[in-house]
Amino acid sequence: MPIDQKSPIRNHLLSRLSEKDLALLLPKMQVVPLKLRQEIETPGEALKHVYFLESGIASMMASLPRARDLEVGLFGRDGMSGSALLQYDDRSAYRTVVQMSGSAFRIDASDLVEALSVSEPMKVLLTRFARALSIQVGSTAIANGHSKLEDRLARWVLLAHDRVDGDSMFFTHEHLARMLGVRRAGVTVALHVLEGKGLIRSKRSEIVVLDREGLMELADGAYGLAEEESVRLTGWSLRQTQQCC
């Protein structure tokens, strides 16, 4: 779909570019829908396109044999796929999959690389996002290794909540189990714990956030550091800025 340059840009990175830098990208971009479970990066394959999300959420999935997948990072309208290009690589180590449908500005990877060679400010901003994403990946590793399941679920709900409008999100128990690398039954128990504490309401694949501060407390430090760094590095205004920064 052609881009209406009069419409407001919701992607945070694109919104922070100068008109001159946007002019390098927008004529080569298309607005495309993002469908649930759509794979936008495949490990080991050269990157063909880069997606700057306007809405929706994409998850970076690490895989082991026998379908042992685990989410190691996620992004929404705060960022972009293809961050490997900012590190002089043309492929991702992770499978990146749409976990909440939405839309994105899509550009050929070669066109983005060409624009980066022309604009140093663009290169700096996108590289700073890649840095923030790598910090989030590290925080996810710490949470997976040291946090209880209900604490990890609280962190994940907060990460998703940061990237959607409103307080309601739709994810099945199977989806959450895949993201957290646990059994569905474990997710069901953890959701009951969060509901029992009055932090969320969960019904028919819908999660409604009721108490963000309570979720942050339950996450027990697993949420906050990476988010503060994202604010510092890219200037993104998160929901939790007033609480954590």
Buried (B, 14 or more C-beta within 10 A) or exposed (E): EEBEEEEEBBBBBBBBBEEEBBEBBBEBBEBBEBEEEBEBBBBEEEBBBBBBBBBBBBBBBBEEEEEEBBBBBBBBBBBBBBBBBBEEEBBBEBBBBBBBBBBBBBBBBBBBBEBBEEBEEBBEBBBBBBBBBBBBBBBBBEBBEEBBBBBBBBBBBBBBBBBBEEBEBEBEBEBBBBBBBBEBEBBEBBBEBBBEBEBBBBEEEEBEBBBBEBBBBBBBBBBBBBBBBBBEBBEBEBBBEEEBE
